[in-house]
């Protein structure tokens, strides 16, 4: 994940790591809290506990993909402008 702005890339990667950590902590704490009562209930609880972290990961991955798409579209626009200039000249 390369961003032209190194600071933005660092912040996004840091937040992505935080989101994965929140997902893992939420799943583990939820699972361990209800493990003694029922395994099935503990697994369902772990899935529910992991949901906020997974939503954060999903949102950040969408942002990364959108930024990469924008970067590629800018490159394509520059190339098309060069081709149009060469065709005219």
C-alpha positions in Angstrom: 0.0 0.0 0.0 2.0 2.9 -1.3 0.7 6.4 -0.8 2.2 9.4 -2.3 1.9 11.1 1.1 4.1 9.0 3.5 2.4 10.5 6.6 -1.0 9.4 5.3 0.3 6.0 4.6 1.7 5.7 8.1 -1.6 6.8 9.7 -3.7 4.5 7.6 -1.4 1.5 8.3 -1.4 2.3 12.0 -5.2 2.5 12.1 -5.5 -0.7 10.2 -3.3 -2.4 12.8 -5.4 -0.9 15.6 -8.6 -2.2 13.9 -7.2 -5.7 13.7 -6.1 -5.5 17.3 -9.6 -4.4 18.4 -11.1 -7.3 16.4 -8.8 -9.8 18.1 -9.3 -8.4 21.6 -13.1 -8.2 21.1 -13.3 -11.8 19.9 -11.0 -13.2 22.6 -12.5 -11.4 25.5 -16.0 -12.2 24.4 -15.1 -15.9 23.8 -13.3 -16.3 27.2 -16.1 -14.5 29.0 -18.7 -17.1 28.0 -16.5 -20.2 27.5 -17.5 -21.8 30.7 -21.3 -21.6 30.1 -21.5 -22.9 26.5 -19.1 -23.3 23.6 -21.7 -22.4 21.0 -22.7 -19.3 23.0 -19.0 -18.4 23.3 -18.4 -18.7 19.6 -21.4 -16.6 18.8 -20.3 -14.1 21.3 -16.8 -14.0 19.8 -18.3 -13.3 16.4 -20.3 -10.4 17.8 -17.3 -9.1 19.7 -15.2 -9.2 16.5 -17.7 -7.2 14.5 -16.6 -3.6 15.4 -13.0 -4.4 14.6 -13.9 -6.1 11.3 -16.0 -3.1 10.3 -13.1 -0.8 11.0 -10.8 -3.0 8.8 -13.4 -3.0 6.1 -13.7 0.8 6.1 -10.0 1.3 6.0 -9.5 -1.2 3.2 -12.2 0.5 1.2 -10.4 3.8 1.8 -7.1 2.3 0.6 -8.7 0.8 -2.5 -10.4 4.1 -3.3 -7.1 6.0 -3.0 -5.3 3.5 -5.3 -8.1 3.7 -7.8 -7.9 7.5 -7.9 -4.1 7.3 -8.3 -4.4 4.9 -11.3 -7.1 7.1 -12.9 -4.8 10.1 -12.6 -2.0 8.2 -14.3 -4.4 7.1 -17.1 -5.5 10.6 -17.6 -2.0 11.9 -18.0 -1.2 9.1 -20.5 -4.4 9.9 -22.5 -3.5 13.6 -22.5 -0.1 12.8 -23.9 -1.5 10.6 -26.6 -4.1 13.3 -27.5 -1.3 15.9 -27.8 0.8 13.6 -29.9 -2.1 12.9 -32.2 -2.8 16.6 -32.6 0.8 17.6 -33.2 
